[in-house]
Amino acid sequence: MDWKGLTELWAPWINIGVTFILACLTAGYVWLTRQMLRAHTKPFVNIGLDRDDANGMIFLVLRNDGLGPAYDVKTEVPQKFRESSPPRPGDFTRGPVGAGVPVLGPRDKVRQAWAHERELLEWLGERNRYEVTIEWSERRGGKVVRSPQQLSISAVDPIRFTQPRTTGST
């Protein structure tokens, strides 16, 4: 058998093999692209604090930092916050934190008044970090994502909320 006969026999099989390998690579790239697009459109909900400089009110803020809508957003704050909220207007049995948010769009946020900073500082005492859990899903009735996060009161005003307090005058 000469070289010409050998190439005529094996050429179709080599062509099929190379085509199969390229088809597998293409399918892999399609899968990776789909995963990347899905990751870029996922919601990610954070909780933080905001301070109104005009009147000293502290707000809890739920933010969707992702690029997709977050559905059925629920927040679990420590029991201390639910049982004995600081002086009004803070009430975590209703509002966005207590009742939840049906849909939080991309780059959207909701605020709920908590308390005046002075009253909040007295009420919380020396401890200023709490764990808050946020739940949401990517689509209605979809898989629930739970995200435990640290809520730091000192993030609002690091100097004021981390300085040791004196009781009484000198």
N, C-alpha and C positions, 0 to 999 in steps of 0.2 A: 504494500500500500504506500503510495507516495504522499507527499505533503499536501497536494491539492485535494486528494480524496479524504484525508484526515480533517482538513478544514471544512469541507462540505458536510462531514458527518457531525462534527462537534460545534460548529458555528451556531446552529439554532439553539442548542442547549446552553451555550455560554450567553447568548443573547437573552434567553429566558431567565437565567440566573441573575444577570446584571439588572434586568428589568424588575425582578422580584426584590432585590436588595434596595433599589431606588424607590420602589413602591413602599417598602417598610420604612425607609428613612422619611419619606413624605408623610406617611401616616403618623410617625413619631413627632414630626414638626407640627402637624395639625393638632395633635393632642396637647403639645406644649403651648402652642399659641392659645388654644382654648383655655387652658389652666391659667395662663397669664392674664387673659382678658377677664376671666372670672375673678381673679385676685384683685384686679384693678377696679372692679365695680362692686366690691364687697363693702358693706357698711362697717364702721367701727365707732362705737359709742363710748365717749369718755365723760367723766363727771369732774367738775371743778368748781372753784369758788370765784365769785366776782364781788368786788366792793364798789359801791357807789360813793365816790369821793364827796359828793354834795351833802349827803346826810349820814354816811357811815353805815348804811345797811349792807349786810352780807347776803348774797344770793347763791343758791346752789344752781349750777348750770349744767344741763345735759347737752352735749355736742355730738353730732355725727360727723366725725372727721373723715369718713370714707366717701366713696364716690357712688354708692348705691343707697337706696332708701332702707331704713331700719324699721321693721314692723313690730308692734306689740312690745314697746320698750318698757321694762319694769325695773325699778330700783329697790334694792334691799338695803336700808340704812340700819345702823345699829339700833337695838331695842331701846336704848336710852333716848334716842332722838324721837322715837314714836311715842313712848310713854310720857315723857315729860319734856316737851319742847320748851325752849327758852321763851321769854315773854313774846307776845304777839308781834308780828304776824305769822311766825313760824308754826306750821301745822303740817306734819308729814303723813297725815291720814288721808289727805285729799290733795288735789293739785297734781302737777306732772310727776312729782316724786312719789306721792302716795297712791294715786290712781293709775299712773302709767300714761304713756303717750301712744296713741294708735299707730301713727306714722311720723317718723322723723326723717326728713329729706336729707340729701347730701349737703354737707356744709351748713346744716340748719342747727339751731340751738333753741332751747327753751330755758327760761329762768324761773325760779321760785324763791320768793323772799324767805329768809331764814330768821334773822334777828339783827339788832343793832350790834356793832362790833364790840362795844364796851360790855353790854349785857352777855353777849356770847362768850367773851373771854372769862368773865366771872363764873358763868354757868359751867363751862367746860373744865375749869381748873387748870392744872399744869399739863394735862395730857392734851396733845393737839393733833394726833394722828389716829384715824379711824379707817377700818376697812368697810368699803361699800361694794356691793355686788350689783352689776347691771346685767340684765338679760334682754336679748332681742333676737329676731330672726330675719333672714334675708328675704323671705317671702311669707305671705300670710299662711299660717298653719305649718310653716317649714320648721326645720331643725333649729332648736333654741341654742344660742351661743351665750355662755355665762362668762363674765369677765370680772374677777375680783380686782378692785383697784384701791389704792390708798388715797384717802382724802386728808389733806394736810391743811390745818387752819393757818399755819404760819406762812403758807404760800400767798395769802392775801396781803399781808403786811409783815414781812420777815422780822423787821426790827421790833415792832410793837408786840407781836405774838410770841417771840422767843426770848425777850428780855425777862429776867427774874423780876417778879412783882414785889413791891414793898407794901407792907400792911401798916399803915399809920404814918405819922410824920416824924421827922428827926428833930 
